[in-house]
Amino acid sequence: MLTRIPIANLYYILCYAWNRLEDDELVDARELAGQDTVNLLAQLLAAAVAQALRRGLNRDYQARTGEIHGIRGRLLFAQSKRRLLFEHGCAACEFDEIDHNNLPNRIVRATLENLRDAESLEERSREAVMSVLRQFRGIDSLDLHPGLFRRVRLHRSNAHYGMLLSICELAYNSMLPEPGEGPHRFRSFVEDHELMAAIYQDFVHNFYAAHAEECGYSSISAPIVQWAARPRDDASRAMLPVMRTDVVLTGPERRIIIDCKFYHDAFTRRFQADKLISTHLYQIFSYVKNQQAVSGWENCEGLLLYPTVDADLRADYDMAGSRIRAATVDLSVPWTAIRSRLIELVAV
């Protein structure tokens, strides 16, 4: 079973995964000890909303249709004439009006309401949510669904909503469907393997992006590795699978392809002995050998990176002239130890 990740560490992992390192002091990580994920999300969202309120909630132009004195925007002539509005000095018009009742703010309001009604929310967290929710008068709520988050477009004036909307989407994905009215129940998103695998991958990528220079690397990327193969025809070429990397560190002395594996176990048991998962080894080996066909990448390495489960893993091999490693990072230890471990694994 995967080692329990302390809430304080989850906070830092999320800040890296969402690429919001400037928000790593949004809440006091020391006060998160002993809490569950729904209280973490509630406190994070309340703090992020309070920060947004100090800056001023984002306003957008919204399309409006109405009967007004004079003319504004696009005149709806037929409608105005049919309703005899011109005789009263009025007209039906379509116009844009700037206000706070836009999609990002409505998503935030709906998420605050869901967290407020969470069954397991502690009183302190509920009070924090209620305090900021009171500032959303005049902003309509809505029924959340996945498509809404994809419709939001961040730009210069609302870029600070990135953290807000990331918290909202994670809270939505953690909410259990419940028939009828009543308190909402949230599952721990740590138990959602698919969700945590994506968070873990983004965390590792953005951690190394933030510390690449410190580790001795000039760039970090996640390129597609091209097959060192010559398909005999177009049909054969189309059937080759895509080799999409998670993290690639590039430096003057060392190049490493990292494949992030958020698994509950890095081993399979065979004849009462722990063995590395063969498909994972085949995958990283294939990435490395095919990338080595590219000029300048002849000595690149591969690293399978797992979270620690029951014991630390350090396996190091020379496979057909290529260095391939499998290692773990313990997400349950103090944050400084996690940071040191990740840097140690790639240190030049």
N, C-alpha and C positions, 0 to 999 in steps of 0.2 A: 504494500500500500504506500502511496506517495506520502512522504513526510509532510506534516502539517506546515504550511507556510504562515508565519506570523503576520498579523494584519499590518504591522508597521512596514514589513518588507513588501507586502503586496502594494502598499501605497507607493513606494519607490519604484517597484516594477511597473506599475501603471503609468507613473510619470514618464518613465523612459519609453514604454511601449507607445504612449500617445505623443511622444516627442514634445513634452511640456515640462522640461526640466526647470523652467523659470517658476513653475508652480509647486516645486518640491517642498516649499515651506507654507503651503496653503493651510495645512492643519499641523498641529504639534504631534509628530509621530509617536512621541512617548505616551500621549494620552489615548492612543488607539489600542494599547495592550488589553487583551481579554475580550475584545469586541468581535462581532461576526461581520460578514461581508455586507449585509444590508445596512448596518450602522455605519460602516466605513463609507458606503456610497452616499448615505444620507448626509453625513458630516462633510464629505468632500463636496457634494452638490451645494449644500447650504453655504459653505465657505466660498465656493466659486461664484455663486449667485451674488453673495454679499459684495464680492470684489467687482462683479459686473455692474451692480447697482451704484457703486461709488463712481464708476466711470460713466454711468448712464446707459440704460438699456438701449439696445440697437433699435433704430427706427428704419422702416422701409416704406417705399411708396406702394400704396394699395389701390387697386382699381375700385372706383365707387360709381354708382348710378343714383341720381336723385333729382328732385325738383327743387330748383333754387331760383333766387332772384337774380336776374341778369343771365349771362352766359359764361360758362367756364368749361374748358376742355372741349370735348366734341359734342356738338348740338345734336340731340335726337329730334329732328324736325317733325317727322310724322307723329311721333308720340306726343310731342308738345302741342301740335295742332289738334290732334284728336281729343286731348284733354282740356282744350281751350286755355292753355297756360299763358299764351302770349297776351291775352286780354287782361291778365292780372300782373303783367310785368315779370312773369316767371318763365322757366324753360326746363325741359328734361335734358340732362346732360350726363355724359360719361367723363370722369376726370380722375386724376391721380391725387391721392392725399397721403401725406406722410404721417405714420403713427407707429405705435409700439406693437400693435396687434398683428404681428407677422409670424411666419412659420417657426423660426427658431425660438422665439419667446413662448409660443403656444406649446411647443414640445417641452420646454423647460417647465412650464406651469403644470402640464399633465404629469410629468415625471415627479415633480414635487408633491402633487396630490396623491400619486400612487405610493410614494415612500411615506407620506404622512399617515396613510392608512395601512401601512405594513404591520402585520400581526406581531412580529418580534422586535419592533423598533423600541429602543430604550427612550425614556422620557426626555433625557437631555437632547438626544438626536431629534426627537419629535418637535421639541421647542425650537431648535435651530431651524428646522424646515418650516415651521409655522411662521417664524419671525420674518423670513424672506418672502414666503408665499403671500403675506399681507400686502406686499408691494406690487403684486401683479393684478391689482384691480384694473379693469378695463381691457385685460388680455383674456381672450377666450381659451378654454381648455379644448381638448380634442381626444379622440380615440386613437391611441398610438398603434402604428403598424410599421413593419420594416421599411416600406417604400418611402415613408416620410423622411427618414434620416438621409436617404439617398437624394432627396429633392433639395436639401439645403445646400446652398452655395456660399462658401466662405470667401470673403474678399478683404480688402484692407480695412474697411470700417467695422467689420464684425469678426476679424481674425481671432479676437480674444474669446470667441464662443467655441473655439475648437475643443478646449478642455470640458466646457459645459456639456456640449453635445456628445462627447465621448462617454462621459459619466452617464448621461441620459440613456444612451444606446445600450451600455452595459447593464444598467438597471432594468431596462425593458427586456433584454435577453435573459435576465435572471428571474423574471417574474413568472410564477406558475399560473397557468390558466385556471380560473375559478368560475364555476357557474353561478350566475346570480350576483347579488350585492353582498357586501361584507368585507372584512379585512383582507388585504392582499397578502399572499405568501410568496416569499422569495427563496430560491434555492441558492446555495453557495456557488458562485460562478467557478470556484476552484474545482468543483466536482464535474464541471462540464468540460470534457476532454477536448472537444473540438475548439471551443472558445479559448481555453487556456493554452492550447497549442499555438493558436494565432497570437495571443498576448505574449507568450514566451518567445516566440520567434521575433516579434517586433521589439521586445525588450532587449534581446541579445544584439540585434542589428543596431538599434539606436544607442545602446551602451557603447559598442565599439565605435560607432560614428562619433560619439561625444569624446571618446578617449583615444582615438586613432593615433594622433600625434604623440601623445604620452606613451603609447605602446610601441612607437617606432614605425608607424605606417602612414603613408601619404594619402591613401584613399580607401574608402569602403564602398562596396556595391553589392548588388544581388543579380548578376547577369545570368543569362541563359548560356549554358555550355553547349557548344556545337559538337556534334558527333564527328569523330575523325573517321569518317566512312565515305565511300563513294557509291551512292545508290545507282543501280544499273538503269533505273527508269524513274519517272515521276511518281508512279504509284508506290514504289518502294520508299522513295523519299518521304511521301506523305504519311507513311505508317510508322516512321521513327518517332518515339515518344519525346516529349520536351524535357530537357534536363534543366530545371529551374532551381538555382541555388538560393540558399537563405542568406548567407553572409560570405563575402569574399574580401579578405584583407590584402591590400597590395602595398608593399614597401620595397625599398631599394635592396634589402637583404633577404626578404622572406615573403612568400605568398601563400596564404592559407584559405582553403575552402572549408567553411563550417556548415554542417547540417544540424539543425536544431531538432531534437527529438524529445517532445514532452510526453514521455511514456511512464506508466506506473512501474515498469520494470525494464531494465536495460539488458536483461538476460532471458534466455530460455533454458530450461533444465533438460539435460539429456544424460542418461545413465548416471543420475545422481550428481551431476556436475553442472555448474553454471557455464553457459556458453553465450557469447555475444549473438545478437539477432542477425542471422546471415543476410537477410534482405537489406538491412541497414549497411552492412559492410560492403555488399555488392554495389549498392547505390553510391556510397562515397568513393569507392575504388573506381567506379566507372566515371564519376565526375572528374577525378584527379587525372586518370590516364588519358581521357579525351582532351582535357584542358592542356595537358603537357604537350600536345601536338601543336599548340600555338607558340610562336616565337616569343621567348622571354619567360615562358611558364614551364620550362623543362623541369624545374625543381620544386614545383608547387606541392603543397601538403594537403592532407585531408584530416578533418576533426569532426567526429560525432560527439555532440554535446547534449548530455542528458541532465535532468535534475536528479539529485541524490535521492535514493529511495531508502534502502536499509544500510548501505555502506558506500564509502567513497570508491570510485572507479578510476583507475589510471591504467590504460593499456596502450602500448606503443609498439608499432610494427614497421619493419621494412618489407613492403609487399611489391615484388617485381621492380625493385629499385625506387619505390615511392614510399614516403613516410605517411602512415595512416595511424591515427590515434582515436581512442574512445575515452571520454572522460566525463565526469559529473561536476556540477556545481550545486552545493548544498544551500537551498533557499530558506532553510530554517535557522541558519546561524545569523549573528549580527550583520547588519548591512555592510560594515567595513570589511568583514571577512569575505562576503560575496564579491565585493568590488576587487579585493586583492586576488581572489581566486581567478576571476575572469581575466584580469591583466596578466597574471602568472602564466596562464595557458597559452598566451600568444606572444609573450615577451620575447623580444629579439635578442 
